Amino acid sequence: MSVTLHEGSLADSEACSQIIHEAFTAIANQHNFPSDFPSPDGGIRAASTMLSNPGFFAVVAERDGRIVGSIVLDERSHIAGVGPITIDPAVQDGGIGRRLMQAVLDRATERGFPGVRLV
């Protein structure tokens, strides 16, 4: 079960939004606080906005042809911003997040950003 990474596009927004909702809700439930994305609709708005704006660079992870995670690099400022990063809760702790993070850090280096911040 290998994971492949590719640049995100608007076509990925529905699958990414579901993962955004599920991942944020799972963390919120573990810590007994409200989710930042209590419904898939919020995730859809966030994913669609970031995946359609040329100021954001997104990377999507797929495993067995199914999207299992994503990360976004905000390139609209002097310092790049990373986030959100979300991984399907069913496949967390398998190194996907590390690969996604490395992909956007490599992109920031290639684009000559003097620094990166976690948003």
LINGI-V630684 format. One record per pair of residues at least 12 apart in sequence whose C-alpha atoms are under 7 Angstrom apart, sorted by the first residue. I is the first residue (numbers start at 1). J is the second residue. D is the distance in whole Angstrom. If there is no record, write none. Layout:
((I	J	D) (I	J	D))
This chain:
((1	63	6) (1	64	6) (2	63	6) (3	61	6) (3	62	5) (3	63	5) (4	61	6) (4	62	5) (4	63	7) (5	59	7) (5	60	6) (5	61	5) (5	62	6) (6	59	6) (6	60	5) (6	61	7) (7	58	6) (7	59	5) (7	60	6) (8	51	6) (8	58	5) (8	59	5) (8	60	5) (9	51	5) (10	48	6) (10	51	5) (10	52	6) (13	44	6) (13	47	5) (13	48	5) (13	51	7) (14	44	6) (15	67	6) (16	47	6) (16	69	7) (16	70	7) (17	40	6) (17	43	4) (17	44	5) (17	47	6) (18	40	6) (18	43	7) (19	69	7) (19	86	7) (19	87	7) (19	88	5) (20	43	6) (20	86	6) (21	37	5) (21	38	7) (21	39	6) (21	40	5) (21	43	6) (23	86	6) (23	87	6) (23	88	6) (23	89	6) (24	36	7) (24	37	6) (25	37	7) (25	38	6) (55	74	6) (55	75	5) (55	76	5) (56	72	7) (56	73	6) (56	74	5) (56	75	6) (57	72	6) (57	73	5) (57	74	6) (58	71	6) (58	72	4) (58	73	6) (59	71	5) (59	72	6) (59	100	7) (68	87	6) (68	88	5) (69	86	5) (69	87	4) (69	88	6) (70	85	6) (70	86	6) (70	87	7) (70	100	7) (71	83	6) (71	84	6) (71	85	4) (71	86	7) (71	100	6) (72	84	6) (72	85	7) (73	104	6) (78	113	7) (79	113	6) (79	114	6) (79	115	5) (79	116	6) (80	108	7) (80	113	6) (80	115	6) (80	116	5) (80	117	6) (81	116	6) (81	117	5) (81	118	6) (81	119	6) (82	117	6) (82	118	5) (82	119	6) (83	118	6) (83	119	5))
